[in-house]
Amino acid sequence: MAKRRTVRTIRTAEQRAQSAKNLQCLKPQLNPPGHQPCGTIDATSEKYTPPDPLITAVRRELERQKAKVHQLMQSLRNKGKEANRAWDMRDRLRREKNQLLHASRMKQARESGQRQRIATKALSHAGNEWSVSHLKHRGVVKDSCRAMIRNLAVCNVPESHINNVIHFVGRGLGVDVMDSVDARTVGRIIQEGGIASEIQLVHEIESSKGHTISGDGTTIKNLNYEAKHITLQVPTEYGKASMPVPESSGNCTTMVPTTRFFGISSGANHRSETQLQLWKDRSHRYYNTYNRSSLGITRPANELTFAAYVLGLGSDHAEDQKKLDRLIREWKTISDRSIRGENYMKTTPVATLLPIILEESQHKLDRAGGIEAWEALPEDVKDQRDREAYERLCRRLGEEAWSKLSEGDKREAQLYVWAGCCMHKEMNSVKGVVRGMASFWANGLTGPVILFNRDNAAAAAGGPSSACDHALEHSQGGAVKLTSLAGALFHHKDNKRGQQDTFRIHFERHLGYAVRFPDTSNTRFQSHCDAAAELLVHLPLYIEFLLLIRDKKDNRSFNHLESNVFKGLQDIPTLTEMSALTLYSLAITHPYMRIVRGSGERRINALELGPLHDRVKAHCAAISANPQLLLAPDADFEKGALDGKIWERPEAFFAVQKLASSLPHLEGCLVSGFQGAIETWERFSTEFSEGSTISRLTEHEKRRAWIPATNDHNEGALGGLRQALRRAPYLSLTSYNARTLYKRNNTSNFILAVLSPADNIFIRKEARRVGSLGLEKQQRQKQAQYDQDTVDEKRRKDFERKQKADAREAALDEIDPELDVEVIKSIGGRWSATNIVSQINWHRRHDKNIPGRTVIQKMKKDDKLVQLIITVERYNQGLRTPSLEPNIQATIPSGGEVRILPKGQMSWEEVEDIDDEDMED
């Protein structure tokens, strides 16, 4: 302290000396000439002279400023001391807090260890009936526990409940689970399973060197979803070897064709180009994941091989799938040439490639407009055009390499085939049966009773009128109409409508077991055939149930839906169609599906089903030529069924036999139905016709390009997604794909047999990276942008169309129509064709009987003149037709208005086959 005072005293003396020096410097300024610094006394006169007032004022001001500075410095010193004390206090409190926290943690650790040791010791004394297990090792969930969590997730255990389930099961098994996992950790572990499956898919694709693809689409809540699968040769089970190929030293079992789930993607629309892009995006993502794993670093894979290895496509028979087939063929060809071009460049000296490279570079510069224009382009545009130039170069060199291959190598490399889903073939054949039966009644016979909806029934009851004609034209009857209405009544897709459990309880009372009506209210394969058989088997019981429904009401009457079903069940032509539909399902549908779906572990290759479809057409032709194969009293399944096996539902066959005597037109209806089926089978089996690609394949090529016989796997995946979203409306598509990929692709065995610890570490990091990308939000933004772009484009076209229409109307307003027929006949020959068309178009605004614009344009000039004369004569006679309104109103005798839509436009009642009010009393 003394030293500090001494230093301060010296410092103060120095400051005083400096202050005195400063005052000496200021004296000349404070004492200008003519001014006295202070009062003086004259020595001679002893007279006192007072000081100068200016000097006094300045001196006082300096004293005040000095006092203020001294006060401010004292305040700053005090605040500095307070700040030092505050910092010292904060450091002391922080040290005390850390000491307390450390002591608390150590105490908890000691207590936990003591409890665990006590529990373990007690359990050991109790005969080892209880054990302890840990989910984590050093804070990280064990790999075995991760597999258990993923298996629980694929069993539809909610993520938030998995931790409780683990502890409940452990407690029940006598295991004390010491750790826990939260829902976020569970979600990441599930995502890790999806990442591992992505690596597995690329690993198997690169090992099999050939695969076929399949897909299907649907809409869920007005969004498009596309399911994808691939079929390739994989081992029945993974051994300890890392490469699942037979020649890998025999570490895995026989290679068999297996269908792998490839994921579900959400697209902006269902166009073929969008479907192709979804295939490209998903394969790019999988290959990118694989190549960044340690497995991919060891054996990298070129993503172009996915398309190059595609050997075929399985899909339904829609036009968009046929276009997709052509696009995939082009994608395969381009990818194959690019791979060959890259391989050619790797094995060819640079000097040989230099002229071609310079040519492509010059083409790139010419496209940009020269070297100066190229330098002015943005860097991203340059990169894009460099990639395009490289791809062109690879394809060019690939074509040269392709031309040098032998014919056998070319055949093997360009192997690609398309096969249609057998389920869709059969479904369309049933439609052919229905069309054939409809044509049978058109030959002057009384057909099935028309089952009107509520509005059309009222219009038809009003007597002859345009409304009545419209109702008759847009209303239907027959077996399929009746089965649709029966499905809506007995098993409606909305569980709040229809009879539902009342129906099942009634049948359980009379039959001793519950009956579930076929789900015709939803889209289900064979549901209408099964519904027709069900109605025929228990026909009296269904009529009795309808009467029970009616008499249970207070007003003792049917509603409109119930009345239609009751009426159809007693209509002979309708029963005839249901009988024919039942016989077709027993003879063709069920045997055909038993064959194409296989049995047990037996897998069916669609490419080998050409002879089967020939048998189907031959059997339909045999029944059409001899319907007694199904109608004779001694008819049996050995000759009647396609496969010669017992009927799928024998009681349905006997029910038709029982009704046959009361159905006079059953034989003719059955023959027409089978003839319609033959026509449909011919159209939907063209891929097996003579000279087709499939017919030219060898047995080895058919086994190599294996395509599943049905598209059930894609249909099921989309149905599974729909059900999953019902259980968990906020389930992300990424999470669903991860669960389903892990479950269906047997990824758990792949992880144990193939992946290394380094791969497992990569998978954990990759799952966190994917989770941070916000893929779901990106897809929603793409969908919103696509919707907005679509609307903008449509509005633009509407605006342009309106401008053209306004221009046409303005041009027509300027026309002076010639309404004298004689004048037209005399001078019309000198008119130009354009002038004649303009005259006709002027009348078009009033006369709806004029042929269309395209028809008029294709006419010769003389024919156009004749059309003008006819139009003018009709105008002069007052026969022009007024412009029709969008909706036509018709009045019926019972009062009120009935809405009748113009021809060609159906209300939602016709589309859904049932009005909302049909379900009400």
Buried (B, 14 or more C-beta within 10 A) or exposed (E): EEEEEEEEEEEEEEEEEEEEEEEEEEEEEBBEEEEEEEEEEEEEEEEEEEBBEEBBEBBEEEEEEEEEEEEEEEEEEEEEEEEEEEEEEEEEEEEEEEEEEEEEEEEEEEEEEEEEEEBBEEBEEEEEEBEEBEBBEEEEBBBEBBBBBBBBBBEEBBBEEBBEBBBEEBEEEEBBBBBEBEEEBBBBBBBBBBBBBBBBBBBBBBBBBBBBBBBBBBEEEEBBBBBBBBBBBBBEEBBEBBBBBBEBEEBBEEBEBBBBBBBBBBBBEBBBEBBBBBBEEBBEBBBEBBBBBBBBEEEEBBBBBBBBBBBBBBBBBBEBBBBBBEBBBEBBBBBBBBBBBBBBBEEEEEEEBEEBBEEBEEEBBEEBEEEEEBEEBEEEEBEEBEEEBBBBBBBBBBEEBBEEBEEEEEEBBBBBBBBBBBBBBBBBBBBBBBBBBBEBBEEEEEBBBBBBBBBBBBBBBBEEBEBBBBBEEBBBBBBBBBBBBBBBBBBBEEEEBBBBEBBBEBBEEEEEEEBEBBBBBEEBBBBBBBBBBBBBBBBEBBBEBBEEBBEEEEEEEBBBBBBBBBBBBEBBBBBBBBBBBBBBBBBBBBBBBBBBBBEEEEBBBBBBBBEBBBBBBEBBBBBBEEBEBBBBEEBBBEBBBBBEEEBBBEEBBEBBBEBBEEBEBBBBBBBBBBBBBBBBBEEBBEBBEEEBBBEEBEEEBBBBBBBBBBBBBBBBBBEBBEEBBEEBEEBBBBBBBBBBBBBBBBBBBBBEBBBEEEBBEBBBEBBEEBBEEEBEEEBEEEBEEBEEEEEEEEEEEEEEEEEEEEEEEEEBEEEEEBEEBEEBEEEBEEBEBEBBBBBBBBBBEBBEEBEEEEEBEEBEBEEBBBBBBBBBEBBEEEEBEEEEEEEBEBEBEEEEEBBBBEEEEEBEBBEBBBBEBBBEE
